[in-house]
Amino acid sequence: MGITKAVSMLEPTTEPWGQRTCYVADPEGDLIGIDPYDIPEFSEEDYSTIDEIREIRNYWCHQCYLDFVYIVNDNEREETFQKVAQKLHYDEYRTYDLFEKTEAMRSVIMKKYR
């Protein structure tokens, strides 16, 4: 098999709106645009996963303390604390599932951009 290469059809150019573009033709003559903004596209499910991670992070970084610290009655505070502790246990399993989903997303991206 011989070595083939693309032929430059448009040198890298900065468009009036600031985007850099470049076009080459493959050996069959098909025009290929080189896009510097070729970034991974996430599905709605991927965005939902990321949003769920954000929700968990925000709760544990900001809200969990406030959920029980200002309760004056000791019994109510303890009861609320136990609910928060149950949520922590539940979120531990959720974060493992989310970890697996993000690893699958990362794997797709790495295959595409390596």
N, C-alpha and C positions, 0 to 999 in steps of 0.2 A: 504494500500500500504506500503510495507516494504522499509526501507532505504537501498539504494544501494550506493556503492562507487567505484571509479576508482582504479585500481591497478597500482602501479608504474611499468613501464617497463624499464625505463632508468632514473636514477637519474639526476638531473640537472648537465649538463656537459658543459664545455667551449670547443668549437670546436677550431681547430688550427687557424682558421681565426678570432677567437674572439667572434663568436656568441654563446649565451647560448641556449641550447636545453634541452628539457625534454619530455618524452613520457609516457603516461598512456594508459591503456586499459579500456574501459567502460565495464559494466556488460555483454554485448554481445560479448566481446572480440575484438571489433574494436579498432585499434590503433589511438590515438589522440595525435598530436604534440602540445605542448604548446609553442607558439611563442611570445617572449617578444617584438617583433616588429610588433605586430598585431595592426596596426594603420589604421585609416579610409582611405578608397580609395575614391578619388574624381573622378567624371566623367569629361569628357571634358567640359560639360556645367558648372560644378562647377568651374573648372579652368578658364573658360571664365569670369564667374562672379567675381572671385577674381582679375583677370587681369583688368577688367573694373573698379573695385574699386580702384586699384592701379593707373590706368590712371587718374581718376578723382582727386584722392588725389595729385598726382604729379603736375597736372595742377594748382590746387588751392594753393598748398604749394610753388610752385617754379616759374611757368611760367606766371600766370595771371598778375602779377605786371609788368613783363618785356614786356608784349604785348602792353602796352600803355605808360609806364613811360618815355621812351626815345624819344617819338614823340615830336618834337619841336613846330610844328604848333598846336595852341590851338584847332582849329576846328577839325583837324584830330584826336588829342588826345581825345577830347570829343566824337567824333563819334566811335572811337575804344573802349573807355570806355563803351559806351552804348552797343556795341556788347558783351563785356565781361560781362556786367550786364545781358544781355539776356541769355548768356551761363550759368551764375549762376542760373538763374531762371529755365532753362532747367535741369541743373544738380541736382537741388533740387528734381525734380520729379524722375530723374534717380536713385538718391541715395535711395529714398524711395522704389522703385522697387527692388533695389539691397539688401536693408535691408530685405525685405520679402524673397528673395531667400536665403540669408545667414541664416536667422532664420529657414528656412526649412532644410538647410544643418545641422545646429546645432541640430535640433530636431532628425534627423536621427542618428547622431553620439551619442547623449545622450541616445537614445533608445538602440543602439547597445552596448554601453560600460557602462551602469548602472548596 
